[in-house]
Amino acid sequence: MDATIAADARGWLTAAAVNLVMSAHDDPATMQAVLGATLAVPDGQPLVWALRLLGHARATRVYGPDLMAHYCAHAAGTGTPIYLYGGRSAQALELLTKRLRERFPGLQIAGGWSPPFRPLSVEEQAQAIERIDGSGAKVVWVGTGQPKQELWMHEMRPLLAAPLLVGVGAAFDFHAGIVSQAPGWMQRNGLEWLYRLTREPKRLWRRYASQNPRFVVGFARQYLRERR
């Protein structure tokens, strides 16, 4: 991330969960967006297990909320300005901004915007570009959920001056304290989805009931093909 900023390059990163993998299989636009990322890292523990079974023995989890926290701590020391794009509401984004500044003294949050839960108009998109570019941010953290955030980053990457866009999904809710994170033992055992389901059943049950079984079946087929 620092190398991308130092080179004034243009890149984007996504911390992929099972939801994003299955969305990419279902939607060609999402597949194109994910394949166009500078870097896609395994956010979900099931993806790490899948990678290891496919021969990538050194694969490790890059958890989006941890990535965001570690980089914010780093940016507080280097003076790298960041921008926050996402959040459940303007109030939630304001709370996130407050919590990050308290947790990481010296962190430069150059700006933020919580967009509406619908496609942006041409005028709104132009305003978003103007806000982000005008802030001088070097890293834009995007927390609008998968795959919406990947589609947005893929579309906006050529239009934004910030060197790096980073999609971290639910990290905004976690760091704002709106949603609690699963205990470490549940995360290590691939049960974070179950914890989140018990906290937000109405919002998440359809996703997990549909995509988790399909991922297991799809991976089993791929694994058997690889073995043959």
Secondary structure, DSSP 8 states (H G I E B T S, - for coil): -HHHHHTT--EEEEEE-HHHHHHHHH-HHHHHHHHTSSEEEE-SHHHHHHHHHTT-TT-----HHHHHHHHHHHHHHHT--EEEEE-SSHHHHHHHHHHHHHHSTT--EEEEE---SS---HHHHHHHHHHHHHHT-SEEEEES-TTHHHHHHHHHGGG--SSEEEE-TTHHHHHHTSS----HHHHHTT-HHHHHHHHSHHHHHHHHHHHHHHHHHHHHHHHHHHH-
